[in-house]
Amino acid sequence: MHLSLSHLASALFLAGLAAGQDTSVRKVKNAFRAADIPADLALAFKPTALLDVSLPQASGRPLTLHAGIQVPRDDTAGPPTFRVTGNVGAGPFVVAMIDPDAPTPQSPSSAQIRHFLGGDFVNRGGLLVNSTPAISQFLQPTPPAGSDAHRYIFLLFKQSAGFADQTLVDSTTSIAKFNISEFASTTQLGNPIAGTFMLVAPNPAT
């Protein structure tokens, strides 16, 4: 089931409540459920840790996301940095960012769009760092004019032993019509151990 207008309104309401509250795995899980993310991705979401995603800003401090927060499109240029809170070990990990609402939540015919996919992340005191190129470099959200806000979802997986040898996706593979649940199953990533998401609408018409 794709996110309806009523569910999106609920998610926007939750976004206002959720700001500053990503200290609870349960609240993140509830925010995902309220936004229909597990159902729309066909992916079980039973997080055991917290994923912090921070976006650099042109001036001032980086913007750290909280599950369900709405972010102005101009504040999402990135690239993001990732931190993890919880007993997840040293890694390696895989981070994915997807948009299940392209081109619009009501007609997501291009979904999922793969906005980022990278492996070999390791945990350095909570900061996730890697020394290998991303499989899909970060792509800024670009919901089209007239669309409702899109959900941009970040997921953290424990990296499987053979992930580095996967051939399903590379830097030349189309970012459209990606399927994170099929990819995770085929590459033996299993279910995500953490995640967060933001809502981004098109820039207002001028």
Secondary structure, DSSP 8 states (H G I E B T S, - for coil): ----HHHHHHHHHHHHHHTT-TT-HHHHHHHHHHTTHHHHHT-----SSEEEEEE--SSSS-EE--TTEE--GGG-----EEEEESS--S--EEEEEEETT-SBTTB-TT--EEEEEEEEEEEETTEEE-SS--SB--------TT---EEEEEEEEE--TTGGG--S--TTS-STT--HHHHHHHTT--S-SEEEEEEE------
